[in-house]
């Protein structure tokens, strides 16, 4: 009894530290995700105080809701915060064996459904063709954009590709994706050509496909800035980021008639709902009608 009494004296800060270690080691979450969890829980402690986990209840939840309303945090930000709090409570109950409030009692706000952002095939073509310069940075960006759209990989995955691991004959390479899951991504002839043109400008000997001009791994933030620079230069008015290309990849395949299950595998998702909810742009009524006419043609039945 004394053991459980002492355990329930654990404060929010200590439980959070153990939870971060659990996320790193057991759940094998990415450093970026763990950093987001740390940032969020430190913000929670700043609002409710470093209370004992046994005393963390609806009072603290109400404090958080009031604080988020006063700060006018977006529904997405609020939902993420409460999702992390729920995960912490489950960890405390199931792994630390603490007597804490049931995570299901922590209600997340509803997130308004927003349309998936993506670039159409015509917009992507215009974007790509606007990068016509002959400088090394131009060749690098053309290759980067081609890899993102041809494979649908994440930015971090593209920046971690090693040139020697690419099978140029089969046009494929194994990568380590989110959650340290190993999967294969596939290039097309266009993207391979862009890669080879870029590699001809390189004499550094670095094993990575994409490198900075200091011969180090190309920084994700710098890659994002470079994307915004070329997007503005292209004249396209639509808001987009490098991650938008992943959405565009999925939507492009859907419009070409590729099944949702295949798209899920190509994106490296373990849950098909993630694919449909976050990565597929909404098709128009005309596109739906054309698909219906194609796949529901029973004229040969007559």
C-alpha positions in Angstrom: 0.0 0.0 0.0 2.9 2.3 0.9 4.4 1.6 -2.5 1.3 2.8 -4.4 0.9 5.8 -2.0 4.5 7.0 -2.8 4.0 6.4 -6.5 0.9 8.6 -6.5 3.1 11.4 -5.2 4.8 11.7 -8.6 4.3 15.1 -10.0 3.3 16.1 -13.5 6.9 17.1 -14.4 8.4 13.7 -13.3 5.6 11.8 -15.1 6.2 13.8 -18.2 9.9 13.1 -18.2 9.3 9.3 -17.9 6.7 9.6 -20.6 9.2 11.3 -23.0 11.7 8.5 -22.4 8.9 6.0 -23.1 8.0 7.7 -26.4 11.7 7.7 -27.4 12.6 4.2 -26.5 9.4 2.1 -26.5 7.2 3.9 -29.1 10.3 4.9 -31.2 8.8 8.2 -32.0 10.8 10.7 -34.1 12.9 13.4 -32.4 10.5 16.0 -33.8 7.4 14.3 -32.3 9.1 13.8 -28.9 10.2 17.5 -28.9 6.5 18.5 -29.6 5.4 16.4 -26.7 7.9 18.0 -24.4 7.0 21.5 -25.5 3.3 20.8 -25.0 3.5 19.2 -21.6 5.9 22.0 -20.3 3.2 24.5 -21.5 0.6 22.4 -19.6 2.7 22.6 -16.4 3.0 26.4 -16.8 -0.8 26.7 -16.8 -1.9 24.2 -14.1 1.3 24.0 -12.0 3.4 21.0 -11.2 0.6 19.1 -9.5 0.7 15.5 -8.3 -0.6 13.1 -10.9 -3.2 11.8 -8.4 -4.6 15.3 -8.1 -4.7 16.0 -11.8 -8.4 16.0 -12.6 -11.2 18.0 -14.3 -10.2 21.1 -12.5 -6.9 21.2 -14.3 -8.6 20.3 -17.6 -10.9 23.3 -17.1 -7.9 25.5 -16.5 -6.3 24.4 -19.7 -9.5 25.0 -21.7 -9.9 28.5 -20.2 -6.3 29.3 -20.9 -6.5 28.1 -24.5 -9.6 30.1 -25.1 -8.0 33.3 -23.8 -5.0 32.7 -26.0 -7.3 32.0 -28.9 -5.4 28.8 -29.8 -6.6 27.1 -33.0 -8.8 24.0 -32.7 -6.0 21.9 -34.1 -3.5 23.2 -31.5 -6.0 22.6 -28.7 -6.9 19.1 -30.0 -3.2 18.2 -30.2 -2.6 19.4 -26.6 -5.4 17.3 -25.2 -4.4 14.3 -27.3 -0.9 14.4 -25.7 -2.4 14.9 -22.2 -4.6 11.8 -22.8 -1.6 9.8 -23.9 0.3 10.8 -20.8 -2.7 9.8 -18.6 -2.8 6.4 -20.3 0.9 5.9 -19.7 0.5 6.8 -16.1 -2.3 4.4 -15.6 -1.1 1.4 -17.7 2.7 1.7 -17.3 3.3 3.5 -14.0 0.2 2.0 -12.4 -0.9 5.3 -11.0 -4.4 6.1 -9.9 -5.2 8.9 -12.3 -8.2 10.3 -14.1 -9.5 8.2 -17.0 -8.1 9.5 -20.2 -11.5 9.1 -21.9 -12.9 11.9 -19.6 -10.5 14.4 -21.3 -12.6 15.5 -24.3 -10.9 17.0 -27.3 -12.4 19.9 -29.2 -13.9 19.1 -32.6 -11.6 20.1 -35.5 -13.3 21.7 -38.4 -12.8 19.6 -41.5 -10.7 21.6 -43.9 -10.0 20.8 -47.6 -6.7 19.1 -48.3 -4.2 21.5 -50.0 -2.6 20.2 -53.1 -1.2 21.3 -56.5 -2.8 20.1 -59.6 -0.8 18.4 -62.3 -0.9 21.6 -64.4 0.3 23.7 -61.4 3.1 21.3 -60.6 4.2 21.3 -64.3 4.3 25.1 -64.3 6.2 25.1 -61.0 8.8 22.7 -62.2 9.3 24.4 -65.6 9.8 27.8 -63.9 13.0 26.5 -62.4 15.0 26.9 -65.6 18.3 28.1 -64.2 21.6 26.3 -64.7 23.1 26.9 -61.3 23.8 24.0 -58.9 21.0 25.2 -56.6 18.5 25.0 -59.5 19.5 21.5 -60.4 19.3 20.5 -56.7 15.8 22.0 -56.3 14.5 20.3 -59.6 15.8 17.0 -58.3 14.2 17.6 -54.8 10.8 18.6 -56.3 10.9 15.6 -58.7 11.8 13.2 -55.8 9.0 14.5 -53.6 6.3 14.3 -56.3 7.5 11.0 -58.0 7.7 9.1 -54.7 5.4 10.9 -52.3 8.0 10.6 -49.5 8.2 12.9 -46.6 10.7 15.8 -46.6 12.8 14.2 -43.9 12.8 10.9 -45.8 14.0 12.6 -49.1 16.8 14.4 -47.2 18.0 11.2 -45.8 18.4 9.3 -49.1 21.9 8.0 -49.8 22.9 8.1 -53.4 24.7 4.7 -53.4 21.6 3.0 -52.0 19.4 4.0 -55.0 18.8 1.2 -57.5 18.8 3.3 -60.7 18.0 0.3 -62.8 14.9 -0.6 -60.9 14.2 3.1 -60.0 13.7 2.4 -56.2 15.4 2.8 -52.9 14.7 1.7 -49.3 14.2 4.4 -46.7 13.6 4.5 -43.0 10.3 6.3 -42.5 8.2 7.5 -39.6 8.4 5.3 -36.6 11.6 3.8 -38.0 9.6 1.7 -40.4 11.6 0.5 -43.4 9.9 0.8 -46.7 10.6 1.1 -50.4 9.9 4.2 -52.5 9.8 4.3 -56.3 11.1 6.8 -58.8 10.0 7.4 -62.4 12.2 8.1 -65.4 11.6 11.9 -65.1 12.8 12.0 -61.4 15.8 9.7 -62.2 16.8 12.1 -65.0 16.5 15.1 -62.6 18.6 13.3 -60.0 21.3 12.5 -62.6 21.4 16.0 -63.9 21.9 17.3 -60.3 24.6 14.7 -59.5 26.6 15.9 -62.5 27.0 19.2 -60.6 28.5 17.5 -57.5 32.1 16.7 -56.8 31.9 16.6 -53.0 31.8 12.8 -52.5 29.1 13.1 -49.8 27.0 9.9 -49.6 23.7 11.8 -49.2 21.7 12.7 -52.3 20.8 16.2 -51.1 23.5 18.2 -49.5 24.1 21.9 -48.5 26.7 24.0 -50.3 28.9 23.3 -47.2 28.8 19.6 -48.0 26.6 18.7 -45.1 23.1 17.2 -44.9 20.7 19.7 -46.4 18.8 21.2 -43.5 15.0 20.7 -43.5 14.4 24.4 -42.7 16.6 25.5 -45.5 14.9 23.1 -47.9 11.6 24.7 -46.8 12.9 28.2 -47.4 14.2 27.2 -50.8 10.8 25.7 -51.7 9.1 29.0 -50.8 11.6 31.0 -52.8 11.0 29.0 -56.0 7.2 28.9 -55.5 7.1 32.7 -55.3 9.4 32.9 -58.3 7.0 30.6 -60.3 4.1 33.0 -60.0 1.7 30.4 -58.6 -0.7 32.1 -56.2 -1.8 29.0 -54.3 -0.4 28.5 -50.8 1.8 25.5 -50.7 4.7 24.0 -48.8 7.1 21.1 -49.5 4.7 18.8 -47.7 1.9 19.9 -50.0 3.7 17.9 -52.7 3.0 14.7 -50.7 -0.7 15.6 -50.7 -0.4 16.3 -54.5 1.2 12.9 -55.1 -1.7 11.1 -53.3 -4.4 13.1 -55.1 -2.7 12.7 -58.5 -2.8 8.9 -58.0 -6.4 8.9 -56.9 -7.4 10.9 -60.0 -5.5 8.3 -62.1 -7.7 5.6 -60.7 -5.1 4.1 -58.2 -6.8 2.3 -55.3 -6.7 3.7 -51.9 -4.9 0.7 -50.5 -2.0 1.1 -53.0 -1.8 4.8 -52.1 -1.6 3.9 -48.4 1.3 1.6 -49.0 3.1 4.2 -51.2 2.7 6.8 -48.5 3.9 4.5 -45.8 0.8 4.8 -43.7 -0.2 2.0 -41.2 -3.8 3.3 -41.1 -5.8 3.8 -44.3 -7.9 6.4 -42.5 -4.8 8.6 -42.2 -4.5 8.4 -46.0 -8.1 9.3 -46.7 -8.5 11.9 -44.0 -5.3 13.9 -44.5 -3.7 13.3 -47.9 -6.4 13.0 -50.5 -7.8 16.1 -52.2 -11.6 16.1 -52.8 -12.6 15.1 -56.3 -15.2 17.1 -58.2 -18.6 15.9 -59.1 -17.6 15.7 -62.8 -14.6 13.4 -61.9 -16.8 11.2 -59.7 -19.3 11.0 -62.6 -16.6 10.0 -65.1 -15.3 7.4 -62.7 -18.8 6.0 -62.3 -19.3 5.8 -66.0 -16.0 4.0 -66.5 -16.4 1.4 -63.7 -20.1 1.0 -63.7 -20.5 0.4 -67.5 -22.7 -2.8 -67.8 -23.6 -2.4 -71.5 -22.2 -5.9 -72.1 -24.8 -7.3 -69.7 -27.6 -6.4 -72.2 
